[in-house]
Amino acid sequence: MMTKSEVTRARIEEALDRILNKATTIVPYSQKLSVKAVEEEAGLGSGSIYYYEDIVEEIWALKKQSYSVSMIPEHSSDALSKLRLRLKKEIKLKRKYKSEVAELRERLSNMASQHNSFALTIEEYKQRVAELEYQLTNE
């Protein structure tokens, strides 16, 4: 039976093979080879792969070898334009979400201010009720 470490090593090696063969299941096949890409393809958490130094060194060596060779095929100008369009859409979406977050933070701030005001008013009324009860008991 394989240990957990051996299973993880096998997952990493399989992910590396899938990336090199452009048969990925998680990361885009056009993504450049990197430690992070292998980690994601293997389904591991961030930094997990660094426990396997020999594999990290292998990835770096492969990356250096293929650095001079383009990772994007020449017939992929269509794919590249699709990626650029997707990037523009994602940037637009990111801006939209950022503005929504800013608006929600402002609303939260206003609600917190209102809450504090209500809490202060409640305390004032509690004090007034206590004063009136004291007056009633002393009459």
C-alpha positions as CSV (number, residue, x, y, z in Angstrom):
1,M,0.0,0.0,0.0
2,M,1.3,3.5,-0.9
3,T,1.8,6.1,1.7
4,K,0.1,9.5,1.5
5,S,3.4,11.0,0.4
6,E,3.8,8.5,-2.4
7,V,0.3,9.1,-3.6
8,T,0.9,12.9,-3.6
9,R,4.2,12.4,-5.5
10,A,2.4,10.3,-8.1
11,R,-0.3,12.9,-8.5
12,I,2.4,15.6,-9.0
13,E,4.2,13.5,-11.6
14,E,1.0,12.7,-13.5
15,A,0.1,16.4,-13.4
16,L,3.5,17.3,-14.8
17,D,3.1,14.8,-17.6
18,R,-0.4,16.2,-18.5
19,I,1.0,19.7,-18.7
20,L,4.0,18.6,-20.8
21,N,1.6,16.7,-23.2
22,K,-0.9,19.5,-23.2
23,A,-3.6,17.2,-21.9
24,T,-4.5,19.1,-18.7
25,T,-7.7,18.7,-16.9
26,I,-7.6,21.7,-14.6
27,V,-5.3,24.4,-15.9
28,P,-5.5,25.6,-19.5
29,Y,-3.3,23.6,-21.8
30,S,-1.7,26.8,-23.1
31,Q,-0.5,27.8,-19.6
32,K,3.2,27.9,-19.3
33,L,5.0,25.3,-17.3
34,S,5.5,26.4,-13.7
35,V,5.6,25.0,-10.2
36,K,2.2,26.7,-9.5
37,A,0.7,25.2,-12.6
38,V,1.8,21.7,-11.7
39,E,0.5,22.2,-8.2
40,E,-2.9,23.4,-9.5
41,E,-3.1,20.6,-12.0
42,A,-2.4,18.0,-9.2
43,G,-5.1,19.6,-7.1
44,L,-2.7,20.5,-4.3
45,G,-2.7,23.5,-1.9
46,S,-0.4,26.4,-2.4
47,G,3.2,25.5,-1.5
48,S,2.6,21.8,-1.1
49,I,4.8,20.8,-4.0
50,Y,7.9,22.2,-2.3
51,Y,8.1,19.2,-0.1
52,Y,9.2,17.3,-3.2
53,E,12.4,19.3,-4.0
54,D,13.5,16.9,-6.7
55,I,10.3,17.5,-8.7
56,V,10.5,21.2,-8.2
57,E,14.1,21.1,-9.6
58,E,12.9,19.0,-12.5
59,I,10.2,21.5,-13.3
60,W,12.7,24.4,-13.2
61,A,15.1,22.4,-15.5
62,L,12.3,21.7,-18.0
63,K,11.2,25.3,-17.9
64,K,14.8,26.4,-18.7
65,Q,15.0,24.0,-21.6
66,S,11.7,25.0,-23.1
67,Y,12.1,28.7,-22.4
68,S,13.6,29.4,-25.8
69,V,10.9,27.4,-27.5
70,S,7.5,29.1,-27.7
71,M,4.8,27.4,-25.7
72,I,2.0,28.7,-27.9
73,P,1.7,27.1,-31.3
74,E,1.8,29.3,-34.4
75,H,-1.8,28.5,-35.4
76,S,-3.1,29.8,-32.1
77,S,-3.5,33.5,-33.0
78,D,-7.2,32.8,-32.9
79,A,-6.8,31.2,-29.5
80,L,-4.7,34.2,-28.4
81,S,-7.4,36.7,-29.5
82,K,-10.0,34.7,-27.7
83,L,-7.8,34.8,-24.6
84,R,-7.3,38.5,-24.9
85,L,-11.1,39.0,-25.2
86,R,-11.7,36.8,-22.2
87,L,-9.0,38.8,-20.3
88,K,-10.8,42.1,-21.1
89,K,-14.1,40.6,-19.9
90,E,-12.5,39.4,-16.7
91,I,-10.9,42.8,-16.1
92,K,-14.3,44.5,-16.6
93,L,-15.9,42.0,-14.2
94,K,-13.1,42.6,-11.6
95,R,-13.8,46.3,-11.8
96,K,-17.5,45.8,-11.4
97,Y,-16.9,43.6,-8.3
98,K,-14.5,46.1,-6.8
99,S,-17.1,48.9,-7.1
100,E,-19.7,46.6,-5.6
101,V,-17.3,45.8,-2.7
102,A,-16.7,49.6,-2.2
103,E,-20.4,50.2,-2.2
104,L,-21.1,47.4,0.3
105,R,-18.4,48.6,2.6
106,E,-19.9,52.1,2.6
107,R,-23.4,50.6,3.4
108,L,-21.9,48.5,6.1
109,S,-20.2,51.6,7.6
110,N,-23.5,53.5,7.5
111,M,-25.3,50.5,9.1
112,A,-22.7,50.3,11.9
113,S,-23.0,54.1,12.5
114,Q,-26.8,53.7,12.7
115,H,-26.4,50.7,15.0
116,N,-24.2,52.7,17.4
117,S,-26.7,55.6,17.4
118,F,-29.6,53.2,18.2
119,A,-27.5,51.6,21.0
120,L,-26.8,55.0,22.5
121,T,-30.5,55.9,22.3
122,I,-31.5,52.7,24.0
123,E,-29.0,53.3,26.8
124,E,-30.4,56.8,27.3
125,Y,-34.0,55.4,27.5
126,K,-32.9,52.7,29.9
127,Q,-31.3,55.4,32.1
128,R,-34.5,57.5,31.9
129,V,-36.7,54.5,32.8
130,A,-34.5,53.7,35.8
131,E,-34.8,57.4,36.9
132,L,-38.6,57.2,36.6
133,E,-38.8,53.9,38.5
134,Y,-36.7,55.4,41.2
135,Q,-39.0,58.4,41.4
136,L,-42.1,56.2,41.6
137,T,-40.6,54.1,44.4
138,N,-39.7,57.2,46.4
139,E,-43.1,58.9,46.3
